[in-house]
Amino acid sequence: MAGPSLSLDTPAQRRLASELLGWGQPRPAYETGLVADLRDHLESGFAPFEDQLADVAARQRRGHLLITKTRLDRQVCDGLQLEPRPFEHTRASVRGILAHAVIERDGDLQRRQDPAEVVAQVWHDEASRRPGDPNSLSAWMNAQPTAAAEELRDELAELATSFREVWPELPPEVIERRAEKPHLVTLAGGKVQLFGRPDLILASRRRDDRARALVVDLKTGRPRSEHDRHELRFYALLVTLATGVPPFRWATYYVTEGRHESEDLRSETLEATAQRVVDTVGQLVRLGAFGEEVPEEALRLRGGGWCFTCQREDTCEVAAAARAGRAVSQPDAIM
């Protein structure tokens, strides 16, 4: 990334600029046919079940299969894909949602305000958005006791402060910053759509034959390296297909810990992620072909750490066996 020098005020900022941003380091050229190859991988992967795909897509509410990182996550087990637990706001999930919003707002304001003021603005906006909907984030926030709300706002201000200490300010004349920008990719003649909102994309304003964007997924919860890596790779694939240019790097940044895990551009990684999309669409087509109710004997079940997010967990023998296996191999994990 050429241009003005970067103001690096702390050792953590210097490490991040070197190890993650790669400031001043050359960017990789990418294969000119990469995007076309990825699209061909997806389209040819759908071809064996094209007729069934058309039928299943037509029965969806909007006439297409929508593939998100969540649906890719659920591909591990048919039961989870069919019967995930409904989302409920918890303190941890709200903390993550608001931390993302605070970091985004702080960037929009170019850090001109105290973090506590930024938190107050975000809190007011989010608490006022849909207060009448009992399932909304607003309703959850407004139901919190004063002391609990103040404690959460203090935590968010601390997270924003620590983020500033690690992340340098990036000159806008050189770096285009895109936060929560929606990306949509249409495939199979409109029968499949890929959709996602990467938390943060930092893209050089220079346009040439080099990969110059960094895709960042912000996490405030407990690290789940393999799970987090798969989600991030989907964002990298999505950005590649939507923009026609792959990122030079993608990274998960753990806000609470102030550290990152990253991968550099490799076509093999994007190809493997495209295959995950094909496999997930194939699973949805196979399950969708049964109609409203899939026979139990037709389900391909697999137990693992994801079982707690499935409504079938309490009655599923596969989930019970997975729990027992973990208790034997990792007895401390059940304490």
C-alpha positions as CSV (number, residue, x, y, z in Angstrom):
1,M,0.0,0.0,0.0
2,A,1.8,3.1,-1.1
3,G,1.0,6.6,0.0
4,P,1.4,8.7,3.2
5,S,3.2,7.2,6.2
6,L,1.1,5.5,8.8
7,S,1.0,7.0,12.3
8,L,1.9,4.1,14.6
9,D,1.7,5.2,18.2
10,T,1.9,1.9,20.1
11,P,3.9,-1.4,19.8
12,A,0.6,-3.2,19.2
13,Q,-0.2,-0.9,16.2
14,R,3.3,-1.5,14.7
15,R,2.8,-5.2,15.0
16,L,-0.6,-5.1,13.4
17,A,0.5,-2.8,10.6
18,S,3.3,-5.2,9.8
19,E,1.7,-8.6,10.4
20,L,-1.9,-8.0,9.3
21,L,-2.1,-4.8,7.2
22,G,1.2,-5.6,5.5
23,W,1.7,-1.8,5.3
24,G,4.3,-1.0,2.6
25,Q,4.7,-4.6,1.5
26,P,4.0,-5.6,-2.1
27,R,0.6,-7.1,-2.9
28,P,0.2,-10.4,-4.8
29,A,-0.9,-10.6,-8.4
30,Y,-3.8,-13.0,-8.9
31,E,-4.6,-15.4,-11.6
32,T,-6.7,-13.6,-14.3
33,G,-9.0,-16.6,-14.7
34,L,-9.6,-17.1,-10.9
35,V,-13.0,-15.6,-10.7
36,A,-14.3,-17.4,-13.8
37,D,-12.9,-20.7,-12.5
38,L,-14.7,-20.2,-9.1
39,R,-18.0,-19.5,-10.9
40,D,-17.5,-22.5,-13.1
41,H,-16.7,-24.7,-10.1
42,L,-20.0,-23.6,-8.5
43,E,-22.1,-23.8,-11.6
44,S,-20.8,-27.2,-12.7
45,G,-21.2,-28.4,-9.1
46,F,-24.9,-27.6,-9.2
47,A,-25.4,-29.3,-12.6
48,P,-25.9,-32.9,-11.3
49,F,-29.0,-31.8,-9.4
50,E,-30.2,-29.0,-11.6
51,D,-33.7,-30.2,-12.1
52,Q,-34.3,-30.9,-8.3
53,L,-32.7,-27.5,-7.6
54,A,-35.2,-25.7,-9.7
55,D,-38.1,-27.5,-7.9
56,V,-36.7,-26.8,-4.4
57,A,-35.8,-23.2,-5.2
58,A,-39.3,-22.5,-6.6
59,R,-40.8,-23.6,-3.3
60,Q,-38.7,-21.1,-1.3
61,R,-40.4,-17.9,-0.2
62,R,-38.4,-15.7,-2.6
63,G,-37.9,-18.3,-5.3
64,H,-34.3,-19.1,-4.6
65,L,-32.0,-20.9,-2.2
66,L,-30.2,-18.3,0.0
67,I,-26.8,-19.4,1.1
68,T,-25.3,-17.5,4.1
69,K,-22.4,-18.3,6.4
70,T,-25.0,-19.7,8.9
71,R,-26.4,-22.2,6.4
72,L,-22.8,-23.3,5.6
73,D,-22.2,-23.8,9.3
74,R,-25.3,-26.0,9.6
75,Q,-24.1,-28.3,6.7
76,V,-22.3,-30.5,9.2
77,C,-25.6,-32.3,10.2
78,D,-29.0,-32.6,8.5
79,G,-30.8,-32.3,11.8
80,L,-29.1,-29.0,12.5
81,Q,-29.8,-27.7,9.0
82,L,-33.5,-28.5,9.4
83,E,-34.1,-27.7,13.1
84,P,-31.7,-25.0,14.4
85,R,-32.6,-23.4,17.7
86,P,-34.3,-20.0,17.1
87,F,-32.0,-17.1,17.7
88,E,-32.4,-15.4,21.1
89,H,-30.7,-12.3,22.3
90,T,-28.2,-13.0,25.2
91,R,-25.8,-10.7,26.9
92,A,-22.9,-12.2,24.9
93,S,-24.7,-11.8,21.5
94,V,-25.8,-8.3,22.3
95,R,-22.3,-7.4,23.4
96,G,-21.0,-8.6,20.1
97,I,-23.6,-6.8,18.0
98,L,-23.1,-3.5,19.8
99,A,-19.3,-3.8,19.8
100,H,-19.4,-4.1,16.0
101,A,-21.6,-1.1,15.8
102,V,-19.4,1.0,18.1
103,I,-16.2,0.1,16.2
104,E,-18.0,1.0,12.9
105,R,-19.3,4.3,14.3
106,D,-15.9,5.2,15.8
107,G,-14.4,4.7,12.4
108,D,-17.0,6.8,10.7
109,L,-16.3,9.6,13.2
110,Q,-12.6,9.2,12.7
111,R,-12.1,8.8,16.4
112,R,-13.0,12.4,17.1
113,Q,-15.1,11.5,20.1
114,D,-14.5,9.8,23.4
115,P,-15.3,6.1,23.2
116,A,-17.9,6.5,25.9
117,E,-19.7,9.1,23.8
118,V,-19.6,6.8,20.8
119,V,-21.1,4.0,22.9
120,A,-23.9,6.3,24.2
121,Q,-24.8,7.3,20.6
122,V,-24.9,3.7,19.4
123,W,-26.9,2.6,22.5
124,H,-29.5,5.3,21.9
125,D,-29.8,4.5,18.2
126,E,-30.1,0.7,18.7
127,A,-32.5,1.0,21.7
128,S,-34.8,3.3,19.7
129,R,-34.9,1.3,16.5
130,R,-37.7,-1.3,17.2
131,P,-38.7,-0.9,20.8
132,G,-42.2,-2.3,20.1
133,D,-41.0,-5.6,18.8
134,P,-40.6,-8.0,21.8
135,N,-38.0,-10.1,19.9
136,S,-35.9,-7.1,18.9
137,L,-32.5,-6.0,20.1
138,S,-34.1,-2.8,21.2
139,A,-36.6,-4.6,23.5
140,W,-33.7,-6.6,25.0
141,M,-31.7,-3.5,25.7
142,N,-34.6,-1.5,27.1
143,A,-35.5,-4.4,29.5
144,Q,-32.0,-4.3,31.2
145,P,-31.8,-3.0,34.7
146,T,-29.9,0.3,34.9
147,A,-26.8,-1.2,36.6
148,A,-26.6,-4.0,34.0
149,A,-26.9,-1.5,31.1
150,E,-24.2,0.7,32.6
151,E,-21.9,-2.2,33.0
152,L,-22.4,-3.3,29.4
153,R,-21.8,0.2,28.1
154,D,-18.6,0.4,30.2
155,E,-17.4,-2.8,28.6
156,L,-18.1,-1.6,25.1
157,A,-16.2,1.6,25.8
158,E,-13.2,-0.5,27.0
159,L,-13.4,-2.6,23.9
160,A,-13.4,0.5,21.7
161,T,-10.5,1.9,23.6
162,S,-8.5,-1.3,23.2
163,F,-9.3,-1.5,19.5
164,R,-7.9,2.0,19.1
165,E,-4.7,1.0,20.9
166,V,-4.1,-1.9,18.5
167,W,-5.5,-0.5,15.2
168,P,-3.9,2.6,13.7
169,E,-5.9,5.2,12.0
170,L,-5.9,4.5,8.2
171,P,-5.6,7.5,5.8
172,P,-8.9,7.6,3.9
173,E,-7.1,9.0,0.8
174,V,-5.3,5.7,0.5
175,I,-7.6,3.2,2.1
176,E,-11.3,2.7,1.4
177,R,-13.0,1.4,4.5
178,R,-16.2,-0.6,4.0
179,A,-18.1,-1.7,7.1
180,E,-21.0,-4.2,7.0
181,K,-21.4,-3.7,3.3
182,P,-23.8,-6.3,1.8
183,H,-22.5,-8.6,-0.9
184,L,-24.9,-10.6,-3.1
185,V,-23.9,-13.1,-5.8
186,T,-26.5,-14.8,-8.0
187,L,-25.8,-18.3,-9.5
188,A,-27.6,-21.1,-11.3
189,G,-29.8,-18.7,-13.3
190,G,-31.1,-17.0,-10.1
191,K,-31.9,-20.3,-8.3
192,V,-29.0,-19.8,-5.8
193,Q,-27.9,-16.6,-4.1
194,L,-24.9,-16.1,-1.8
195,F,-25.2,-13.3,0.7
196,G,-23.2,-11.8,3.5
197,R,-22.0,-8.7,5.2
198,P,-18.3,-8.8,5.9
199,D,-17.6,-6.8,9.1
200,L,-14.8,-4.8,7.6
201,I,-13.1,-4.5,4.2
202,L,-10.0,-2.4,3.9
203,A,-9.3,-1.8,0.2
204,S,-6.5,0.2,-1.5
205,R,-7.8,2.9,-3.8
206,R,-5.2,1.8,-6.3
207,R,-6.6,-0.3,-9.1
208,D,-4.3,-2.7,-11.0
209,D,-3.7,-6.4,-11.4
210,R,-2.9,-6.9,-7.7
211,A,-5.1,-8.2,-4.9
212,R,-5.4,-5.2,-2.6
213,A,-8.2,-5.8,-0.2
214,L,-8.1,-7.1,3.4
215,V,-11.3,-8.8,4.7
216,V,-11.7,-8.7,8.5
217,D,-14.3,-10.6,10.6
218,L,-14.5,-9.1,14.1
219,K,-15.2,-11.5,17.0
220,T,-15.9,-10.6,20.6
221,G,-16.9,-14.0,21.9
222,R,-14.9,-17.2,22.6
223,P,-12.6,-18.1,19.7
224,R,-13.6,-21.2,17.7
225,S,-10.7,-21.3,15.3
226,E,-12.0,-23.8,12.7
227,H,-15.6,-22.4,12.8
228,D,-14.3,-18.8,12.5
229,R,-12.0,-19.7,9.7
230,H,-14.8,-21.3,7.6
231,E,-17.0,-18.3,8.1
232,L,-14.2,-15.9,7.1
233,R,-13.4,-18.0,4.0
234,F,-17.0,-17.7,2.9
235,Y,-16.6,-13.9,3.1
236,A,-13.4,-14.1,1.1
237,L,-15.2,-16.1,-1.6
238,L,-18.2,-13.8,-1.6
239,V,-16.0,-10.7,-2.0
240,T,-14.0,-12.3,-4.8
241,L,-17.2,-13.2,-6.7
242,A,-19.0,-9.9,-6.1
243,T,-16.1,-7.6,-6.9
244,G,-14.2,-9.7,-9.4
245,V,-11.0,-9.3,-7.5
246,P,-9.9,-11.6,-4.6
247,P,-8.6,-10.1,-1.3
248,F,-4.9,-10.4,-0.6
249,R,-5.6,-11.6,2.9
250,W,-8.5,-12.4,5.2
251,A,-8.4,-12.3,9.0
252,T,-10.4,-12.9,12.1
253,Y,-9.7,-10.3,14.7
254,Y,-10.5,-11.2,18.3
255,V,-11.4,-7.8,19.8
256,T,-11.3,-8.8,23.4
257,E,-7.9,-10.5,23.1
258,G,-6.4,-7.9,20.7
259,R,-5.1,-10.6,18.3
260,H,-5.8,-12.0,14.9
261,E,-5.6,-15.2,12.8
262,S,-5.2,-14.7,9.1
263,E,-4.7,-16.5,5.8
264,D,-3.1,-15.1,2.6
265,L,-4.7,-15.5,-0.8
266,R,-4.6,-19.0,-2.1
267,S,-6.8,-20.1,-5.0
268,E,-7.0,-23.6,-3.5
269,T,-8.6,-22.2,-0.3
270,L,-11.3,-20.3,-2.3
271,E,-11.9,-23.5,-4.4
272,A,-12.4,-25.5,-1.3
273,T,-14.9,-22.9,0.0
274,A,-16.7,-23.0,-3.3
275,Q,-17.0,-26.8,-2.9
276,R,-18.5,-26.2,0.6
277,V,-21.2,-24.0,-1.1
278,V,-21.9,-26.8,-3.6
279,D,-22.1,-29.4,-0.8
280,T,-24.5,-27.2,1.2
281,V,-26.8,-26.5,-1.8
282,G,-26.7,-30.3,-2.6
283,Q,-27.8,-31.0,1.0
284,L,-30.6,-28.4,0.9
285,V,-31.8,-29.9,-2.4
286,R,-31.7,-33.4,-1.1
287,L,-33.7,-32.5,2.1
288,G,-36.0,-30.2,0.2
289,A,-37.0,-32.9,-2.2
290,F,-38.9,-34.6,0.6
291,G,-41.2,-31.7,1.1
292,E,-42.4,-30.5,4.5
293,E,-41.2,-33.5,6.5
294,V,-38.0,-35.5,5.9
295,P,-38.2,-39.2,7.0
296,E,-35.9,-39.9,10.0
297,E,-34.2,-42.7,8.2
298,A,-33.2,-40.3,5.4
299,L,-31.3,-38.0,7.7
300,R,-27.5,-37.9,7.8
301,L,-26.8,-37.0,11.4
302,R,-23.5,-36.1,12.9
303,G,-22.8,-35.2,16.5
304,G,-20.3,-32.5,17.6
305,G,-19.9,-29.2,19.4
306,W,-22.7,-27.7,17.3
307,C,-25.4,-30.0,18.8
308,F,-26.3,-27.3,21.5
309,T,-27.5,-25.1,18.7
310,C,-30.0,-27.7,17.5
311,Q,-33.6,-28.2,18.7
312,R,-33.2,-32.0,18.4
313,E,-30.3,-32.2,20.9
314,D,-32.3,-33.5,23.9
315,T,-33.8,-36.4,22.0
316,C,-31.1,-37.2,19.4
317,E,-29.1,-40.4,20.0
318,V,-26.3,-39.1,17.8
319,A,-26.0,-36.0,20.0
320,A,-26.0,-38.1,23.1
321,A,-23.3,-40.3,21.8
322,A,-21.2,-37.2,20.9
323,R,-21.6,-35.8,24.4
324,A,-20.6,-39.2,25.9
325,G,-17.6,-39.3,23.7
326,R,-16.5,-35.8,24.7
327,A,-17.0,-36.7,28.4
328,V,-14.7,-39.7,28.1
329,S,-12.0,-38.0,26.0
330,Q,-12.2,-34.6,27.7
331,P,-13.5,-35.1,31.2
332,D,-12.5,-31.7,32.4
333,A,-14.7,-30.1,29.7
334,I,-17.9,-31.2,31.5
335,M,-17.0,-29.5,34.8
